[in-house]
Amino acid sequence: MALPLGSQARYWGIAAVVFLLLIWVLGDVLLPFLVGGAIAYFLDPVADRLERAGMSRVAATTVISLVALILVVLLVLAIIPALVNQLTSLVNSAPEIARKLQAFLVDRFPSVTDSTSTIRQTLASIAATIQERGGQLANSVISSALGVISVVVFIVVVPVVAFYLLLDWDRMIARIDSLLPLDHAPTVRRIAREVDAVLAGFVRGQLSVCLLLGTFYSVGLMIAGLQFGLIVGAIAGAITFIPYVGSLVGGALAVGLALFQFWGDWVSIGIVAAIFAAGQFVEGNILTPKLVGKSVGLHPVWLLFALSAFGTLFGFVGMLIAVPVAAALGVLTRFLISQYQSSLLYKGTVGRRADKAAKAAKAAKDEDEA
């Protein structure tokens, strides 16, 4: 005999509370395992494809690990220091950019020269705030990243965890599947497949889009000669997952910097604008349809809320689990809505009559066809 619905809800509720408490209490301990698990989940389709090509699981995991190691070394040695240097230079250049903007406005609006002018005071305040807060932000991001995620974690623990999880991923999934409650296993499997489809579409697909666009913007802007092209492209690519925001913020920042650097050279300014226009065309017509698809079902506003809420409650670990939890909650919500719409509570007398009429019409149609 199956457990009553109330008992099942109580047990699942207790499990959810225990899970959240473990995340809260053991956040720092779980961090390398969550990062390793996320990497293994992201790379599992690559390993499956290599297996279908004839490799063993061990060989596929080894090849993926070696390629990932090379990419990480290149990032640490070449790209990350350049990003940090450009971010620091951009923050330090804020007062000079503000002065140039002030000089431009003086030519157009002579009232700016008045020391009591609201525009002049606002520009001075913005420049000072950007330099002060921007420097603090850059330093805090770097220091917190080094403090929370130690070098040892990245160099030793995370790669080892990711390697073994990727190696045993299929066996782990099969083991978890064998432990599902038999009465609810088909429903749980269906919901799990939907959650995986959302995560595969959003996390894997959108991360790929962000990386490709960020690389395109950075390389294109540096070739165009923009002084802070690398950091502008990285910023634009990082927030591409929010529709239109990445292109608007990155495009406005790049064109604004290009105006100060290339003032009078309208060809160079046009090239910078064309880079973002081309990136948006490729993203909207090729990358997102191919890599993300249309059936993600994870609204950007819901994602931002989940990231903010879990980040506030559980810190960096909360931000790592925010996307999977948001995807699972979205799928569960749609499942509960479908259950509600098929129930007597929703249909009532009118719904029952409509169902009977539909069944009668179908039966009559089948009889006529026969």
BELJO-V557455 format. One record per residue. N is the residue number from 1. RES is the residue in three letters. PSI is psi in degrees with one decimal (NA if undefined). D_LAST is the distance of its C-alpha to the last C-alpha in Angstrom with 2 decimals. Layout:
# BELJO-V557455
N;RES;PSI;D_LAST + N;RES;PSI;D_LAST
This chain:
# BELJO-V557455
1;MET;131.3;41.67 + 2;ALA;151.6;41.23 + 3;LEU;145.8;44.09 + 4;PRO;155.4;43.86 + 5;LEU;-38.6;42.93 + 6;GLY;-40.1;46.51 + 7;SER;-41.5;48.00 + 8;GLN;-44.4;45.74 + 9;ALA;-37.8;46.70 + 10;ARG;-44.7;50.34 + 11;TYR;-44.4;50.29 + 12;TRP;-35.2;48.59 + 13;GLY;-42.4;51.05 + 14;ILE;-41.1;53.98 + 15;ALA;-40.6;52.75 + 16;ALA;-41.0;52.56 + 17;VAL;-43.1;56.07 + 18;VAL;-41.4;57.47 + 19;PHE;-47.2;55.98 + 20;LEU;-37.7;57.60 + 21;LEU;-40.1;60.88 + 22;LEU;-40.7;60.97 + 23;ILE;-39.9;60.44 + 24;TRP;-45.7;63.22 + 25;VAL;-41.2;65.70 + 26;LEU;27.0;65.06 + 27;GLY;-50.6;64.19 + 28;ASP;-33.2;66.94 + 29;VAL;-38.2;66.27 + 30;LEU;-15.5;62.52 + 31;LEU;-52.5;62.99 + 32;PRO;-31.8;63.31 + 33;PHE;-36.9;60.35 + 34;LEU;-41.5;58.14 + 35;VAL;-44.4;59.29 + 36;GLY;-40.3;58.76 + 37;GLY;-39.7;55.28 + 38;ALA;-41.4;54.37 + 39;ILE;-43.2;55.66 + 40;ALA;-41.4;53.76 + 41;TYR;-40.8;50.49 + 42;PHE;-36.4;51.08 + 43;LEU;-7.3;51.86 + 44;ASP;-42.5;49.25 + 45;PRO;-33.4;46.73 + 46;VAL;-43.7;49.61 + 47;ALA;-40.2;50.39 + 48;ASP;-39.0;46.75 + 49;ARG;-39.4;46.72 + 50;LEU;-35.0;49.99 + 51;GLU;-42.0;48.61 + 52;ARG;-24.0;45.66 + 53;ALA;-5.4;48.32 + 54;GLY;-4.4;49.97 + 55;MET;154.3;52.50 + 56;SER;165.8;52.97 + 57;ARG;-38.0;52.71 + 58;VAL;-46.2;56.50 + 59;ALA;-41.5;57.10 + 60;ALA;-43.9;54.62 + 61;THR;-39.0;56.22 + 62;THR;-44.3;59.68 + 63;VAL;-45.6;58.93 + 64;ILE;-41.3;57.45 + 65;SER;-41.7;60.47 + 66;LEU;-42.9;62.97 + 67;VAL;-42.7;61.38 + 68;ALA;-39.4;61.28 + 69;LEU;-43.5;64.92 + 70;ILE;-43.0;66.00 + 71;LEU;-41.4;64.25 + 72;VAL;-43.0;65.85 + 73;VAL;-42.6;69.27 + 74;LEU;-40.2;68.89 + 75;LEU;-47.4;67.91 + 76;VAL;-39.0;70.85 + 77;LEU;-29.9;73.38 + 78;ALA;-53.7;72.38 + 79;ILE;-46.7;69.92 + 80;ILE;-46.2;70.61 + 81;PRO;-37.8;74.39 + 82;ALA;-39.2;73.80 + 83;LEU;-45.7;71.38 + 84;VAL;-42.8;73.92 + 85;ASN;-42.2;76.74 + 86;GLN;-37.2;74.84 + 87;LEU;-43.4;73.77 + 88;THR;-42.7;77.40 + 89;SER;-38.9;78.69 + 90;LEU;-42.8;76.19 + 91;VAL;-43.4;77.27 + 92;ASN;-23.6;80.94 + 93;SER;-5.5;80.47 + 94;ALA;-45.0;79.13 + 95;PRO;-40.1;82.62 + 96;GLU;-41.0;83.33 + 97;ILE;-40.8;79.99 + 98;ALA;-37.6;80.78 + 99;ARG;-40.8;84.23 + 100;LYS;-39.7;82.78 + 101;LEU;-39.5;80.34 + 102;GLN;-43.5;83.28 + 103;ALA;-38.8;85.29 + 104;PHE;-42.6;82.40 + 105;LEU;-30.7;82.12 + 106;VAL;-39.1;85.89 + 107;ASP;-35.4;85.75 + 108;ARG;-35.3;83.06 + 109;PHE;91.8;84.07 + 110;PRO;-20.2;87.83 + 111;SER;-14.1;87.56 + 112;VAL;-26.1;86.28 + 113;THR;-18.2;89.88 + 114;ASP;126.7;90.81 + 115;SER;-22.0;91.08 + 116;THR;3.4;89.67 + 117;SER;135.7;86.64 + 118;THR;-39.7;83.37 + 119;ILE;-44.1;81.67 + 120;ARG;-44.2;84.44 + 121;GLN;-38.1;84.44 + 122;THR;-43.5;80.67 + 123;LEU;-43.7;80.74 + 124;ALA;-39.9;83.53 + 125;SER;-42.4;81.71 + 126;ILE;-42.9;78.44 + 127;ALA;-45.0;80.29 + 128;ALA;-40.1;82.19 + 129;THR;-43.5;79.09 + 130;ILE;-43.7;77.05 + 131;GLN;-41.5;79.88 + 132;GLU;-55.3;80.53 + 133;ARG;-37.4;77.03 + 134;GLY;-41.9;75.56 + 135;GLY;-41.9;78.17 + 136;GLN;-40.9;77.57 + 137;LEU;-46.5;73.81 + 138;ALA;-44.9;74.21 + 139;ASN;-40.1;76.68 + 140;SER;-37.5;74.66 + 141;VAL;-45.9;71.47 + 142;ILE;-47.0;73.33 + 143;SER;-40.6;75.32 + 144;SER;-37.2;72.43 + 145;ALA;-39.7;70.29 + 146;LEU;-29.2;73.14 + 147;GLY;-44.4;73.81 + 148;VAL;-44.3;70.33 + 149;ILE;95.5;68.97 + 150;SER;161.0;71.91 + 151;VAL;-35.1;72.51 + 152;VAL;-38.6;72.29 + 153;VAL;-47.7;68.76 + 154;PHE;-37.1;67.54 + 155;ILE;-33.9;69.50 + 156;VAL;-62.4;68.92 + 157;VAL;-52.6;66.53 + 158;VAL;-48.8;63.59 + 159;PRO;-38.6;63.27 + 160;VAL;-46.0;63.55 + 161;VAL;-45.6;60.92 + 162;ALA;-40.4;58.57 + 163;PHE;-49.5;59.10 + 164;TYR;-35.3;58.33 + 165;LEU;-40.5;55.36 + 166;LEU;-37.7;53.88 + 167;LEU;-40.5;54.61 + 168;ASP;16.5;52.92 + 169;TRP;-49.5;50.22 + 170;ASP;-39.1;47.19 + 171;ARG;-37.9;48.77 + 172;MET;-43.0;49.58 + 173;ILE;-42.1;46.02 + 174;ALA;-39.1;44.73 + 175;ARG;-43.9;47.40 + 176;ILE;-38.9;46.55 + 177;ASP;-36.3;42.84 + 178;SER;-16.5;43.82 + 179;LEU;-0.3;45.71 + 180;LEU;145.3;42.88 + 181;PRO;129.0;42.07 + 182;LEU;-37.2;39.23 + 183;ASP;-30.2;37.40 + 184;HIS;4.8;37.46 + 185;ALA;-46.1;37.54 + 186;PRO;-41.8;34.03 + 187;THR;-42.8;34.78 + 188;VAL;-41.3;38.29 + 189;ARG;-41.3;37.13 + 190;ARG;-44.1;34.67 + 191;ILE;-39.8;37.46 + 192;ALA;-38.7;39.93 + 193;ARG;-38.8;37.76 + 194;GLU;-41.1;37.55 + 195;VAL;-43.1;41.32 + 196;ASP;-37.5;41.96 + 197;ALA;-39.9;39.89 + 198;VAL;-46.7;41.99 + 199;LEU;-42.3;45.20 + 200;ALA;-41.0;44.34 + 201;GLY;-41.7;43.49 + 202;PHE;-56.9;46.48 + 203;VAL;-57.9;49.23 + 204;ARG;-48.9;48.78 + 205;GLY;-50.0;47.48 + 206;GLN;-35.2;49.81 + 207;LEU;-39.9;52.79 + 208;SER;-41.4;52.24 + 209;VAL;-44.9;52.08 + 210;CYS;-44.0;55.28 + 211;LEU;-45.1;57.11 + 212;LEU;-44.9;56.16 + 213;LEU;-41.1;57.01 + 214;GLY;-41.2;60.18 + 215;THR;-43.6;61.29 + 216;PHE;-48.2;60.53 + 217;TYR;-46.1;62.40 + 218;SER;-48.9;65.34 + 219;VAL;-44.7;65.82 + 220;GLY;-43.2;65.34 + 221;LEU;-36.5;67.77 + 222;MET;-38.8;70.35 + 223;ILE;-35.9;70.17 + 224;ALA;-11.9;70.60 + 225;GLY;10.2;73.78 + 226;LEU;133.2;72.85 + 227;GLN;-41.2;75.31 + 228;PHE;36.8;72.89 + 229;GLY;-38.0;69.80 + 230;LEU;-48.3;68.91 + 231;ILE;-35.5;68.87 + 232;VAL;-44.0;67.15 + 233;GLY;-38.6;64.35 + 234;ALA;-41.2;64.03 + 235;ILE;-46.7;63.83 + 236;ALA;-42.1;61.21 + 237;GLY;-36.4;59.08 + 238;ALA;-31.6;59.44 + 239;ILE;19.2;58.03 + 240;THR;-23.3;55.31 + 241;PHE;-16.8;52.69 + 242;ILE;115.3;53.36 + 243;PRO;131.3;51.71 + 244;TYR;-25.9;54.39 + 245;VAL;-44.6;57.20 + 246;GLY;-45.7;58.10 + 247;SER;-38.6;58.35 + 248;LEU;-47.7;60.19 + 249;VAL;-49.8;62.68 + 250;GLY;-42.8;63.25 + 251;GLY;-43.4;63.42 + 252;ALA;-42.0;65.81 + 253;LEU;-44.8;68.00 + 254;ALA;-46.5;68.11 + 255;VAL;-39.0;68.78 + 256;GLY;-44.7;71.36 + 257;LEU;-36.9;73.19 + 258;ALA;-35.2;72.97 + 259;LEU;-39.3;74.62 + 260;PHE;-38.0;77.58 + 261;GLN;-38.3;77.84 + 262;PHE;27.9;77.18 + 263;TRP;125.1;78.42 + 264;GLY;-24.2;79.03 + 265;ASP;81.0;77.05 + 266;TRP;-22.1;73.89 + 267;VAL;-46.3;72.36 + 268;SER;-40.3;72.40 + 269;ILE;-40.9;71.03 + 270;GLY;-35.6;68.24 + 271;ILE;-41.8;67.43 + 272;VAL;-45.3;67.09 + 273;ALA;-38.2;64.75 + 274;ALA;-32.1;62.75 + 275;ILE;-45.4;62.31 + 276;PHE;-33.8;60.50 + 277;ALA;-43.1;58.47 + 278;ALA;-40.6;57.37 + 279;GLY;-40.7;56.63 + 280;GLN;-37.2;54.40 + 281;PHE;-46.7;52.52 + 282;VAL;-41.9;51.95 + 283;GLU;-44.8;51.04 + 284;GLY;-29.1;48.54 + 285;ASN;-18.0;46.85 + 286;ILE;-59.3;47.17 + 287;LEU;-56.1;48.38 + 288;THR;-47.0;46.48 + 289;PRO;-35.9;43.03 + 290;LYS;-41.9;43.53 + 291;LEU;-31.8;45.30 + 292;VAL;-47.9;44.17 + 293;GLY;-176.9;40.80 + 294;LYS;-4.9;39.15 + 295;SER;31.1;37.73 + 296;VAL;-51.7;41.10 + 297;GLY;19.2;40.96 + 298;LEU;98.0;44.70 + 299;HIS;139.0;46.44 + 300;PRO;-36.5;50.04 + 301;VAL;-42.5;51.47 + 302;TRP;-38.3;49.94 + 303;LEU;-45.4;51.28 + 304;LEU;-39.7;54.75 + 305;PHE;-44.3;54.81 + 306;ALA;-43.8;53.89 + 307;LEU;-42.9;56.57 + 308;SER;-46.2;59.16 + 309;ALA;-50.3;58.41 + 310;PHE;-32.8;58.27 + 311;GLY;-38.7;61.17 + 312;THR;-41.1;63.28 + 313;LEU;-41.3;62.47 + 314;PHE;7.4;62.53 + 315;GLY;-147.1;64.29 + 316;PHE;-35.5;63.31 + 317;VAL;-39.9;61.17 + 318;GLY;-37.4;59.21 + 319;MET;-31.0;58.51 + 320;LEU;-38.3;57.15 + 321;ILE;-4.5;54.62 + 322;ALA;-45.8;53.83 + 323;VAL;-48.4;51.07 + 324;PRO;-41.1;49.15 + 325;VAL;-41.8;49.56 + 326;ALA;-41.6;48.51 + 327;ALA;-43.9;45.38 + 328;ALA;-43.5;44.54 + 329;LEU;-38.2;45.20 + 330;GLY;-43.6;43.04 + 331;VAL;-43.3;40.07 + 332;LEU;-38.5;40.72 + 333;THR;-44.1;40.97 + 334;ARG;-36.7;37.60 + 335;PHE;-44.9;36.10 + 336;LEU;-36.6;37.77 + 337;ILE;-41.5;36.61 + 338;SER;-38.2;32.96 + 339;GLN;-40.5;33.47 + 340;TYR;-41.0;35.15 + 341;GLN;-18.0;32.43 + 342;SER;0.2;29.81 + 343;SER;164.2;32.19 + 344;LEU;-26.5;32.70 + 345;LEU;-38.6;36.08 + 346;TYR;-45.7;34.56 + 347;LYS;-44.6;31.43 + 348;GLY;-155.0;33.07 + 349;THR;-40.9;31.59 + 350;VAL;-43.4;30.26 + 351;GLY;-40.6;28.43 + 352;ARG;-41.3;26.85 + 353;ARG;-40.8;25.62 + 354;ALA;-39.7;24.20 + 355;ASP;-42.8;22.37 + 356;LYS;-41.0;20.91 + 357;ALA;-40.1;19.86 + 358;ALA;-42.3;18.26 + 359;LYS;-41.1;16.34 + 360;ALA;-41.8;15.24 + 361;ALA;-39.6;14.19 + 362;LYS;-41.1;12.20 + 363;ALA;-40.4;10.47 + 364;ALA;-39.6;9.80 + 365;LYS;-42.2;8.59 + 366;ASP;-38.0;6.12 + 367;GLU;-40.2;5.04 + 368;ASP;-40.0;5.38 + 369;GLU;-33.1;3.79 + 370;ALA;NA;0.00
